[in-house]
Amino acid sequence: MNVERHPLPRHARPAPPTPPRPKQRPAVSFIVCTRDRLAVLEACIDSIRVACRAHRAFAAELVVVDNGSRDGTASYLSATAAKSDIALTAICEPRHGLAAARNAGLARARGQVLVFVDDDCRLDGNYLVDLERHYASGEKWLIRGGRVEIGDARDLPFTIKRCDKREVLTPAVHPGGFVLGCNMTMHREVAALIGPFDERFGAGGALRSAEDTDYLVRAMLAGMAVEYVPDMTIFHHHGRRDREAIDRLHRDYHFGNGALCLKHLRRAPWLLRHFYWAARAALRELAGGPRFDGDLSLSHWPIVLMNLAGAAKFAFLVLARHPPRQARHAQKMPEAKAEAGAR
């Protein structure tokens, strides 16, 4: 068992000593971030362990970042790590926000391939077989995401990705949702080159969402491909079964996307085209045109309004001199940075 903790308040109990790491680097690191969702976290971890048992030749580790849970998550992780048949490292990251938690996991992961999985997702049993096949070519300079199915038929069909063919992201397609952060993979050299997640974005951050979309845009700007494959399947048990929850998430996504558009205005002006197309579709909707999502009856108008609000919030953060809080992670993964520099 490996246990690593980030700096805690003085009154907190010190972390137990960390046993020596295994000498052999795992082929893949699963990174799971969680906060007060023990009920779904257990099923997520169980599914990862089952997938790892089904393909033991592809050595794996699990890095779980507890982002300040108060529901017994820490005790569960400690007990699970002690008896786990795959290496499990639990990290306590007290700085609130999904991007901060992702960065903590990124800094600790040792695998050659990094896999981000949300705590309310479960892996298909063949996930590692698919993952190894896709990375067997040796091509590393890309971000790859897989299929995301609905996990519970009672949940509304949102935050899923069901395309049946391989696709590569281009500026003609909005990057939001092209590869979902709940099923996003990359070589560690890619993460070293792109750098940490921007902690202003993401759930729990000032900009609410889009930390994964920002990462995709930064990859494209670095000359890397962003690819979706129709396997590498996970099942998303998001638990949203009423319109209020979907509407709130819909607004949050486009709040983050508006901030993203302003952040990358100079280097990725093509993002503005998507705002223009959304505004045009919203006007057509007033004249009886189609909605953004007919099945869920989601309008284009929240997209336009929240894009504007998100851009305004990003401008405020810049003027108020709120940095992306990435510098503190700049010294992480030194060996990967050296390999990336030799690209």
C-alpha positions in Angstrom: 0.0 0.0 0.0 1.2 3.4 -0.9 -0.3 6.5 0.8 0.8 10.0 -0.1 -0.7 13.2 1.2 -0.4 16.8 0.1 0.1 19.5 2.7 -2.6 19.5 5.3 -3.5 22.0 8.0 -1.3 21.9 11.1 -4.0 20.3 13.2 -4.4 17.4 10.8 -2.9 14.0 11.7 0.4 13.4 9.9 0.3 10.8 7.1 1.9 7.4 7.8 5.3 6.7 6.2 5.2 5.8 2.6 6.6 2.3 1.8 9.1 2.0 -1.0 7.6 2.0 -4.5 7.8 -1.1 -6.6 10.8 -1.0 -8.9 8.8 -1.9 -12.0 6.9 0.9 -13.5 3.3 -0.1 -14.4 2.1 0.1 -18.0 -1.0 2.0 -17.1 -2.2 4.3 -14.3 -5.9 4.7 -13.6 -6.5 8.1 -12.0 -9.8 8.5 -10.1 -10.8 11.7 -8.3 -13.5 11.7 -5.8 -15.3 13.8 -3.2 -18.1 12.5 -0.9 -19.3 9.8 -3.3 -18.3 6.6 -1.6 -21.3 4.7 -2.8 -20.3 5.0 -6.4 -16.6 5.0 -5.8 -16.6 1.4 -4.5 -18.2 0.1 -7.7 -15.8 2.1 -9.8 -12.7 0.7 -8.1 -14.2 -2.8 -8.2 -14.7 -2.5 -12.0 -11.1 -1.4 -12.4 -9.8 -4.3 -10.4 -11.9 -6.7 -12.4 -10.6 -5.3 -15.7 -7.0 -5.6 -14.4 -7.5 -9.2 -13.4 -8.8 -10.0 -16.9 -5.6 -8.7 -18.4 -2.8 -9.2 -15.9 -0.1 -9.0 -18.6 -0.7 -5.3 -18.8 0.5 -4.2 -15.4 -1.6 -1.5 -13.8 -1.9 0.8 -10.8 -4.8 2.8 -9.3 -4.3 6.3 -8.0 -7.3 7.6 -6.1 -7.4 11.3 -5.1 -9.7 12.1 -2.2 -10.6 15.8 -2.7 -11.7 16.4 0.9 -14.4 13.7 1.5 -16.2 13.5 4.8 -18.2 10.3 4.2 -15.6 7.7 5.2 -13.8 7.6 1.8 -10.4 7.9 3.5 -11.0 4.8 5.7 -12.4 2.8 2.8 -9.4 3.6 0.6 -6.9 2.7 3.4 -8.7 -0.7 3.9 -9.0 -1.4 0.2 -5.4 -0.5 -0.5 -4.2 -2.9 2.2 -5.9 -5.9 0.5 -6.0 -4.8 -3.2 -4.5 -7.2 -5.7 -3.4 -4.2 -7.8 -1.2 -1.4 -6.5 -3.5 1.3 -5.0 -2.2 4.7 -3.9 -4.5 7.0 -2.0 -3.8 10.8 -2.1 -5.5 13.5 0.1 -5.7 16.7 -1.9 -7.2 19.4 0.3 -7.4 22.1 -2.4 -11.0 22.0 -3.6 -11.7 21.4 -7.3 -11.6 18.6 -9.9 -8.7 20.1 -11.8 -6.6 20.4 -8.6 -7.5 16.7 -7.9 -6.6 15.7 -11.4 -3.2 17.5 -11.0 -2.5 15.7 -7.8 -3.2 12.3 -9.4 -1.1 13.3 -12.5 1.9 14.2 -10.3 1.7 10.8 -8.5 0.9 8.4 -11.4 3.8 6.2 -12.5 2.3 4.4 -15.6 3.4 4.9 -19.2 -0.3 5.4 -20.1 -2.5 7.6 -17.9 -6.3 6.9 -17.8 -8.7 9.4 -16.2 -11.9 7.7 -15.0 -14.6 9.5 -13.0 -15.7 8.0 -9.7 -19.3 7.4 -11.0 -18.1 5.2 -13.9 -17.4 1.5 -14.3 -15.1 -0.1 -16.8 -16.0 -2.7 -19.3 -14.2 -5.9 -18.6 -12.3 -5.7 -21.8 -11.1 -2.1 -21.3 -7.4 -3.0 -20.8 -7.4 -5.2 -23.9 -8.8 -2.4 -26.0 -6.4 0.1 -24.4 -3.3 -2.0 -25.1 -4.3 -2.6 -28.7 -4.7 1.1 -29.4 -1.4 2.0 -27.9 0.5 -1.0 -29.3 1.6 1.0 -32.4 3.9 3.1 -30.3 2.2 6.4 -31.4 2.2 8.5 -28.2 1.6 12.1 -29.2 -2.1 12.2 -29.0 -5.0 12.2 -26.5 -7.4 9.3 -26.9 -10.9 8.9 -25.5 -13.3 5.9 -25.6 -17.0 5.1 -25.6 -19.2 6.3 -22.7 -22.4 4.4 -22.3 -25.3 5.2 -19.9 -24.8 3.0 -16.8 -28.3 2.9 -15.5 -31.4 3.0 -17.7 -33.1 5.3 -15.2 -30.6 8.0 -15.7 -31.2 10.6 -18.5 -29.0 10.1 -21.6 -26.6 13.0 -20.9 -22.7 13.0 -20.6 -22.4 10.0 -22.8 -20.6 9.3 -26.1 -21.9 6.6 -28.3 -20.4 7.1 -31.8 -19.6 3.8 -33.6 -16.6 5.0 -35.6 -13.2 6.4 -34.9 -13.0 10.2 -35.2 -10.2 12.8 -35.0 -11.0 16.2 -33.6 -10.8 19.2 -36.0 -11.6 22.9 -35.6 -14.9 22.3 -37.4 -16.1 20.3 -34.3 -16.5 21.9 -30.9 -14.1 20.2 -28.6 -16.6 20.0 -25.7 -17.7 16.4 -25.3 -15.6 15.1 -28.2 -13.5 13.2 -25.6 -15.1 13.1 -22.2 -12.9 13.6 -19.1 -14.4 10.6 -17.5 -12.7 8.4 -20.1 -9.6 10.2 -21.3 -6.2 8.6 -21.9 -2.7 9.8 -22.9 1.0 8.8 -22.6 2.8 10.4 -19.6 5.0 12.3 -22.1 1.9 14.0 -23.5 0.9 15.1 -20.0 4.5 16.3 -19.3 4.4 18.4 -22.5 0.9 19.9 -22.1 1.4 20.5 -18.4 -1.1 20.5 -15.5 -4.8 21.1 -15.8 -5.9 24.8 -15.5 -7.4 24.9 -12.0 -9.6 27.8 -12.8 -11.7 25.3 -14.8 -13.6 22.2 -13.7 -16.2 21.2 -11.1 -15.5 23.1 -7.9 -13.4 25.7 -9.7 -14.3 29.3 -10.5 -15.3 28.4 -14.1 -17.3 25.2 -13.1 -16.4 22.9 -16.0 -14.3 22.4 -19.1 -10.9 21.5 -17.5 -10.9 18.4 -19.9 -11.9 20.5 -22.9 -9.2 23.0 -22.2 -6.7 20.2 -22.1 -7.9 19.0 -25.6 -7.5 22.5 -27.0 -4.0 22.8 -25.5 -3.1 19.4 -27.1 -4.3 20.6 -30.5 -2.3 23.8 -30.2 0.7 21.7 -29.4 0.3 19.9 -32.7 -1.2 16.7 -31.2 -4.2 14.7 -32.4 -7.3 14.2 -30.3 -8.9 10.9 -31.1 -12.1 9.1 -30.2 -12.4 5.3 -30.5 -15.7 3.4 -30.3 -14.5 0.8 -27.8 -12.4 1.3 -24.6 -15.9 1.4 -23.0 -17.0 2.7 -19.6 -20.5 2.9 -18.2 -21.5 6.3 -16.6 -23.7 6.0 -13.6 -24.2 9.8 -13.2 -27.5 9.5 -11.3 -29.2 12.5 -13.0 -32.9 11.6 -13.5 -34.7 15.0 -13.5 -34.6 17.9 -15.8 -33.4 20.3 -13.1 -30.1 18.4 -12.7 -29.6 18.2 -16.5 -30.4 21.9 -17.0 -27.9 22.9 -14.3 -25.1 20.7 -15.8 -26.0 22.0 -19.3 -25.5 25.6 -18.1 -22.3 24.8 -16.2 -20.7 23.1 -19.3 -21.4 26.2 -21.5 -20.2 28.6 -18.8 -16.8 26.8 -18.9 -16.9 26.8 -22.7 -17.4 30.5 -22.8 -14.3 31.0 -20.6 -12.4 28.6 -22.8 -13.2 30.6 -25.9 -11.8 33.8 -24.4 -8.7 32.1 -22.9 -7.7 30.8 -26.3 -9.0 33.7 -28.4 -5.6 34.5 -29.8 -4.3 31.1 -30.6 -7.6 29.2 -31.3 -9.9 31.9 -32.8 -11.9 29.0 -34.5 -13.7 28.6 -31.2 -15.5 31.8 -31.9 -17.2 30.1 -34.9 -18.9 27.7 -32.5 -20.3 30.6 -30.5 -21.5 32.2 -33.7 -23.2 29.0 -34.8 -24.9 28.6 -31.4 -26.2 32.2 -31.5 -27.5 31.7 -35.0 -29.2 28.4 -34.0 -30.7 30.2 -31.0 -32.3 32.8 -33.2 -33.6 30.1 -35.5 -35.1 28.4 -32.5 -37.2 31.5 -31.8 -38.7 31.0 -35.3 -39.5 27.4 -34.7 -36.2 25.9 -35.5 -34.8 22.8 -33.8 -33.5 22.8 -30.3 -30.0 21.9 -29.2 -31.2 18.5 -28.0 -34.6 17.4 -29.1 -34.8 14.3 -26.9 -34.0 16.2 -23.7 -35.6 19.5 -25.0 -32.5 21.5 -24.3 -32.4 25.0 -25.9 -29.6 26.8 -27.6 -30.2 29.9 -25.5 -28.5 28.7 -22.3 -25.5 28.0 -24.5 -25.3 31.5 -25.8 -26.0 33.2 -22.4 -23.7 31.0 -20.4 -20.9 31.4 -23.0 -21.1 35.1 -22.5 -21.3 34.8 -18.7 -18.3 32.4 -18.7 -16.2 34.7 -20.9 -17.0 37.6 -18.5 -16.0 35.6 -15.5 -12.7 34.6 -17.2 -12.0 38.2 -17.9 -12.7 39.1 -14.3 -10.3 36.4 -13.1 -7.6 37.7 -15.4 -8.1 41.3 -14.4 -8.1 40.2 -10.7 -4.8 38.4 -11.4 -6.0 34.9 -10.6 -3.3 32.7 -12.1 -4.1 29.2 -13.4 -2.2 27.7 -10.4 -0.1 25.5 -12.5 3.3 26.7 -11.4 3.3 24.6 -8.2 3.2 21.5 -10.3 5.9 22.5 -12.8 8.5 20.3 -11.2 6.4 17.1 -11.3 7.1 14.2 -13.6 10.7 15.3 -14.3 11.7 12.2 -16.3 8.6 12.5 -18.5 9.4 16.2 -19.2 12.9 15.2 -20.2 11.5 12.6 -22.7 9.0 15.2 -24.0 11.8 17.7 -24.5 13.6 15.2 -26.8 10.5 14.9 -29.0 
